[in-house]
Amino acid sequence: MTPMKRKLVSVCLMVWLAGLLGCAPEVGSDKWCQQLKDKPKGDWSMNEATDFAQHCILK
């Protein structure tokens, strides 16, 4: 493999991995609700608190 192809493959792999790691669960899903339950309540944003109430408590 030429050095140029190796660099291109490396960059493509890094972009792909970054995309996988950057994915957050969908708001309102069980996984999302659990993540918020595990997060300290003082770190919640107003939107997170509202969404949590709508999707996790008032289901």
N, CA, C and O of each residue as an XYZ file, in Angstrom:
236
protein
N       0.851     -1.170      0.000
C       0.000      0.000      0.000
C       0.899      1.236      0.000
O       1.861      1.319      0.763
N       0.573      2.175     -0.852
C       1.386      3.386     -0.932
C       1.102      4.270      0.277
O       0.041      4.174      0.894
N       2.058      5.128      0.607
C       1.853      6.016      1.772
C       0.613      6.904      1.635
O      -0.052      7.197      2.629
N       0.303      7.329      0.421
C      -0.867      8.185      0.209
C      -2.153      7.409      0.484
O      -3.065      7.930      1.127
N      -2.233      6.177      0.008
C      -3.422      5.354      0.254
C      -3.554      5.040      1.731
O      -4.663      5.030      2.267
N      -2.447      4.785      2.389
C      -2.470      4.480      3.821
C      -3.022      5.665      4.609
O      -3.817      5.490      5.532
N      -2.592      6.877      4.236
C      -3.094      8.077      4.913
C      -4.588      8.257      4.660
O      -5.339      8.610      5.569
N      -5.014      8.014      3.428
C      -6.422      8.160      3.084
C      -7.274      7.159      3.860
O      -8.335      7.513      4.375
N      -6.821      5.931      3.943
C      -7.553      4.908      4.696
C      -7.599      5.282      6.174
O      -8.633      5.121      6.821
N      -6.494      5.777      6.708
C      -6.458      6.179      8.117
C      -7.443      7.307      8.400
O      -8.162      7.272      9.399
N      -7.476      8.293      7.535
C      -8.393      9.422      7.716
C      -9.838      8.938      7.631
O     -10.674      9.348      8.436
N     -10.136      8.084      6.681
C     -11.506      7.557      6.544
C     -11.909      6.779      7.794
O     -13.038      6.919      8.265
N     -11.019      5.971      8.330
C     -11.320      5.222      9.543
C     -11.553      6.138     10.737
O     -12.454      5.891     11.539
N     -10.757      7.187     10.865
C     -10.932      8.120     11.976
C     -12.273      8.845     11.873
O     -12.950      9.032     12.884
N     -12.660      9.248     10.682
C     -13.942      9.928     10.488
C     -15.088      8.977     10.816
O     -16.061      9.372     11.458
N     -14.977      7.730     10.378
C     -16.004      6.727     10.658
C     -16.130      6.478     12.155
O     -17.242      6.418     12.679
N     -15.000      6.332     12.854
C     -15.023      6.110     14.300
C     -15.597      7.316     15.041
O     -16.356      7.157     15.997
N     -15.239      8.507     14.604
C     -15.767      9.716     15.240
C     -17.292      9.767     15.084
O     -18.000     10.187     15.999
N     -17.781      9.345     13.940
C     -19.220      9.307     13.721
C     -19.910      8.314     14.642
O     -20.995      8.587     15.156
N     -19.282      7.165     14.850
C     -19.862      6.164     15.749
C     -19.868      6.632     17.191
O     -20.855      6.446     17.902
N     -18.789      7.228     17.620
C     -18.679      7.649     19.015
C     -19.517      8.881     19.314
O     -19.883      9.115     20.466
N     -19.823      9.663     18.301
C     -20.573     10.891     18.501
C     -22.075     10.698     18.525
O     -22.819     11.655     18.739
N     -22.526      9.489     18.312
C     -23.964      9.235     18.260
C     -24.551      9.190     19.675
O     -24.069      8.457     20.539
N     -25.563      9.959     19.882
C     -26.254      9.958     21.169
C     -27.580      9.241     20.993
O     -28.146      9.253     19.900
N     -28.083      8.620     22.039
C     -29.383      7.951     21.915
C     -30.497      8.955     21.644
O     -30.400     10.127     22.009
N     -31.541      8.481     21.008
C     -32.673      9.333     20.660
C     -33.391      9.805     21.924
O     -33.598      9.034     22.862
N     -33.763     11.074     21.930
C     -34.472     11.649     23.071
C     -35.761     10.875     23.288
O     -36.544     10.671     22.360
N     -35.969     10.447     24.526
C     -37.168      9.709     24.879
C     -36.990      8.199     24.871
O     -37.854      7.470     25.358
N     -35.868      7.720     24.318
C     -35.644      6.272     24.320
C     -35.279      5.813     25.733
O     -34.891      6.618     26.579
N     -35.410      4.514     25.972
C     -35.075      3.986     27.297
C     -33.611      4.260     27.651
O     -33.288      4.573     28.797
N     -32.737      4.139     26.658
C     -31.310      4.381     26.888
C     -31.073      5.853     27.259
O     -30.273      6.156     28.145
N     -31.770      6.750     26.578
C     -31.618      8.175     26.860
C     -32.107      8.492     28.275
O     -31.455      9.230     29.013
N     -33.260      7.929     28.645
C     -33.806      8.154     29.986
C     -32.820      7.663     31.049
O     -32.592      8.337     32.053
N     -32.243      6.489     30.819
C     -31.287      5.939     31.782
C     -30.042      6.811     31.879
O     -29.522      7.025     32.974
N     -29.556      7.319     30.743
C     -28.385      8.210     30.758
C     -28.667      9.449     31.595
O     -27.809      9.891     32.361
N     -29.845     10.004     31.457
C     -30.189     11.198     32.224
C     -30.348     10.880     33.700
O     -29.972     11.689     34.549
N     -30.895      9.720     34.018
C     -31.020      9.326     35.426
C     -29.647      9.203     36.080
O     -29.487      9.505     37.263
N     -28.655      8.756     35.305
C     -27.303      8.578     35.827
C     -26.530      9.894     35.914
O     -25.543      9.988     36.642
N     -26.978     10.907     35.172
C     -26.308     12.205     35.140
C     -26.771     13.034     36.341
O     -27.961     13.037     36.657
N     -25.849     13.741     37.019
C     -26.268     14.586     38.150
C     -27.305     15.622     37.703
O     -27.142     16.268     36.668
N     -28.350     15.768     38.479
C     -29.456     16.653     38.100
C     -29.034     18.112     37.968
O     -29.661     18.873     37.231
N     -27.991     18.504     38.668
C     -27.485     19.866     38.547
C     -26.837     20.143     37.203
O     -26.647     21.301     36.833
N     -26.491     19.077     36.459
C     -25.859     19.226     35.145
C     -26.869     19.182     34.004
O     -26.493     19.343     32.843
N     -28.146     18.966     34.317
C     -29.167     18.913     33.275
C     -29.446     20.312     32.742
O     -29.446     21.288     33.491
N     -29.684     20.392     31.435
C     -30.131     21.669     30.867
C     -31.650     21.756     31.045
O     -32.300     20.766     31.379
N     -32.194     22.918     30.824
C     -33.641     23.100     30.935
C     -34.358     22.214     29.911
O     -35.392     21.620     30.217
N     -33.812     22.127     28.705
C     -34.423     21.287     27.671
C     -34.392     19.811     28.064
O     -35.363     19.088     27.844
N     -33.280     19.365     28.643
C     -33.180     17.974     29.079
C     -34.218     17.673     30.161
O     -34.868     16.628     30.133
N     -34.367     18.590     31.107
C     -35.337     18.383     32.186
C     -36.755     18.318     31.630
O     -37.549     17.478     32.053
N     -37.074     19.187     30.697
C     -38.404     19.189     30.084
C     -38.644     17.900     29.309
O     -39.692     17.269     29.445
N     -37.651     17.510     28.485
C     -37.783     16.283     27.703
C     -37.875     15.055     28.609
O     -38.632     14.128     28.324
N     -37.107     15.049     29.698
C     -37.161     13.932     30.629
C     -38.561     13.800     31.230
O     -39.107     12.700     31.321
N     -39.128     14.927     31.634
C     -40.481     14.904     32.216
C     -41.506     14.398     31.203
O     -42.383     13.605     31.546
N     -41.396     14.852     29.973
C     -42.369     14.468     28.935
C     -42.218     13.011     28.528
O     -43.215     12.303     28.386
N     -40.984     12.552     28.338
C     -40.754     11.244     27.733
C     -40.491     10.124     28.736
O     -40.739      8.958     28.429
N     -40.005     10.448     29.906
C     -39.611      9.391     30.838
C     -40.560      9.274     32.027
O     -40.726      8.188     32.584
N     -41.175     10.371     32.414
C     -42.064     10.335     33.581
C     -43.517     10.242     33.151
O     -44.280      9.447     33.701
N     -43.906     11.051     32.167
C     -45.318     11.126     31.767
C     -45.648     10.224     30.591
O     -46.592     10.508     29.854
N     -44.908      9.159     30.395
C     -45.168      8.239     29.269
C     -46.573      7.724     29.314
O     -46.970      6.941     28.451
